[in-house]
Amino acid sequence: DEAMEDDEAMEDDEAMEDDEAMEDDAMEDDAMEDDAMEDDAMEDDAMEDGSGFPASDSGIFAVPAGAAADGVAAPGDAYEFTVSAQPGDRLSFLTMFVQSNDWFFAPAAEGIELFDAAGEPISGDVTDQIFLFDAGTEADQAPGEGADQAPRQSGANVGEADPDNTVRLVDRSAADYVSVSVTPGASGQFEVRIENVSDDASVPTPIAPGVYAVHPANVGLFALGEAAADHGLEALAEDGDPTVFAGFLAQAS
C-alpha cells in the first residue's frame, strides 16, 4: 500500500511539474508574441511621426554624371551615387517622371536586395526591378501635354486633386525610360547608376533629382494601395523636389 501511495504521489508531482512547465512555456510564447507586436507597433509609430525610418544610409542624387550643378537628367544623361550596405539590406530610390503630374520611378516598396542568399553582393542590371508609379496626389493629364505638369506649370501644387489618392502602378514599362545598374565595391559599397534611356519612348522625359535609402526588408519608402505618406513624396513626384523626403530619411541615417 505504501508503495502504491508513493507511486501515486510521484505521478501527481510529475503531472504538476509538467503542467507548470507547459504553462511557463505558454507564458513565454505569449510574452514573445507581445514583444513582437510591440516592436511592430513602435516601428509603425516611428514611421508615422516621421522620426524613425530605419535607413542605415540615405541621401539625394541631384547632379547628372559629368555635370557641374544640380539638374534634371535628360535622355542620355544619368545619375550616379554610392551607398553602403550589409547582408540583408535593401536599396530603394525615387525619381520623378518629369512629363507627368505625379509619376515616379522606384523599385517595388520592399526595395532591391543588395546581397544574394549566400551573402554575396549583387552586380549588374536591375532594371527589371524598377516600376513606374502614380503617387495619387494630383489628377493626371496626358503625359507631356498637361498645363499642370512640371515643365509647364505656373507653380507647385496648382493641379487638381486626384480622385484616386492611392499610390498605384502606371501601365507603362519603366525599362522604356530608365536603365538601372548596381556595381559592388569594397567594404560593402555599391555604385548605383540610373540612366535616362527615354529617347525613343512615346513620350521622352527628363527624370528629376531624387532620394535613395538603404533599409531593412520589412519597411518601404511608400505603400502601394495607400495614400502617399506626408513626408515628401508629393513634392518629389509632382515637382521633382526631394529635399523634404531626404530630411525625413536623414533623421535615422
N, C-alpha and C positions, 0 to 999 in steps of 0.2 A: 504493500500500500504506500509505504513511504517512497519507494522508487517511482511509483506512478505519479505521486504528488510532485516529486522533484522534476520528473519529465514534463508534467503539465506546466509547472512554474517556469521551466526553461523555455518551453514553447511560447508561453504568454510573454515572457521577456523579449524573446526574439521577434515575435509578431509586433510588439510595441516598438521595438527598435527599428524594424523595417518600416512601420507606419510613419514613425518620426523622420526617418531618413527620406522617405518619399515626400513627406510634407516639406522638409527642408529643401529638397531638390525643386519642388514646385514653386516654393517661395523665391528661390534663386532665379528660376526661369522667369517668373513674373517680374522680378527686380531688373533682370537683363532687358526684358521687353520694355519696361518703363523707361530705363536709361536710353534705349534706342529711340523710343518715341520722343523723349525729352531732347535728345541730340537733334532729331529731325526738326522738332518744333523750334529749337534755338537757331538752327540753320535757316529755316524759313523766316523767322522773325528778323534775323540779321539782314537777309536779302531785302525784306520788305522795307526796313527802315533805312536802307542804303548805307549801312555801316559795316557790313561784314562779308561781302562777296569773297569767297576763298581763292583769290588769284595769287599764285606764287610769283607771277611775272605778268606785267601788263604795260600798255603804253599806246601811243599814237603813231601811225605811219602817215606822213604828210608830204614828204619831198620825193617826187619821182626820181628814179635812178638816173644819175647824170645831171640832174637839175641843181640849181643853187638855192632854191627857195620853195616854200610850201606851194602846193597847187594841185589841180586835178591831174590824173593820168589819162591822157588822150589815147586813142587807138595807137598801138605800137609802143606806148610807154609802160612802165612797171613801177610798183612799189616794192621795196625790199626792207626787211627788218630781221633782227636776230633775237631769239628767245632762249631762255634756259629752262630745262625741264629734267625730270627724273622718271623712271618707270612708273606707269600708272597715270601719268599726266595726260591731259588733252589740250589741244590748241583750238581756240576759236578766234574769229575776226569778223568784222562787219565793215562793208564799204558800200557807198550809195551808187545805185544805177542813176546817173545824173539826169538822163532824159525821161524822168518819171516824177510822179508826185511824192511817192514814199516807198520805193522799192530798194532793196539792199541785197547784196551778195553775202553769203555766210555758209559755213558748214552747218550740218544739222545741229540742233541745240546742244547735243551732248559733246560736240567737238570732234576733232581728229585725233585718233590715238597716235602718239608720237613714238611709242615703243611696241614691238610685237610681243607675242605670248612668251617668247624666250628672253624678253628684256633687252632685245637689240633695237637700236634706233632705226626708224623707218627712213627711206630715202626715195626721192623721185616724184613723179607726177601724182597729185592727189585731187585733180580737178573733178574726178567722178564723185567726190565727197562734198562738192560745193553746189549750192542751190540758190535760186532767186526767190526772195520772199517779199510779200507786201506787208508793211508794218501796220496797216489798218488805221492810220491816223489822219489820212486825207483822202478825199474822193479821187478816184482815178480818172485821168484824162488820157487820150490816145498818146502813147509814148512818142516823144519828140515833137509834139504839137501843142501841148497844153499851156495856156497862159499862166497857170499857177505852178508850173514846173520850174526848177531852179534856174535854168538858163534864161527864162523869160519872165519870172515872177517879179512883182514890184517890191516884195519884202518877205520876211519869214511869216509863216502862219497865215497866209492870205487865202488858202484854198478852203473849200467846204469840207465839213467833217465826213468821214467815210461812213456810210450806213452800216457797214460791217466793220466793227472796230477791233477785230481779232487779227493776230499775226497769222499769215497763211502763205502757202506756196503759190508762186506765179507759174502759169503753164508755159514756161519757156525754158530751154536748156541753158544753164549757166555757162556751159562749155562754148556756146556761141559768142560769149562776151569776155570771159576771163580764162586764163590758164594759171594754175597754182602748183608750185613745186616746193618741196621741203628737202634741204640738204643738211645732213648731220655734220657737226664739227667736234671739236674737243670739249671734254668736261661737260657733256650734256647740253651743248649748244646746238641750235638749229637755225639755219638761214632760210627764211620764207620769202618767196618771190610771187607776187600777184601781178600778172601781166595782162594788159588790156588787149584782147585779140578781136575786138568787135568791128574791125574794118569792113568785113563782108557780111555783117549781120543785117537783118532787115531794118534795124534802127541802130546805127553806130552810136556809141555813147561814151563820154568820159566816165571814169569812176573817181570817187572823191576820197580825200583823206579819211581814214577810219581808225578803228581801235582793234587791239588784239589782247588776248589774255591766255595764260596757261593756268589750268584749273583741274580739279578732280573730275571724275567721270559722272558724279551724281548731281552736278549743277550745270546750268547753261546761261548764256547771256540774254536769252529770251525764251518764251514758252509758246510753242505752236498751238494755235487754237484759243489763246488767251489775249486779252488786251495788252498793248505794249506797256511795260512797266515804266514808271515815271522816274527813270534815272538816265535819260539821254537818248533813247532810241528814236524818239520823234525828231529831235534836232538833227541827228545823224542821217536818218532816212529821208527827211524832207529837204534839208538844207546843206547836207554834207558837212555838218559841224560836229566833230567828235569830242569836243572839249568837256562837255558835261558828263558824257559816258565815261571818258577817261578818268575824270575826277572821282567818279563813283568807284571805278575799279582800283584806283590808286590807294584808296582808303585801307585796302587789305594787302596790297602788294609790298 
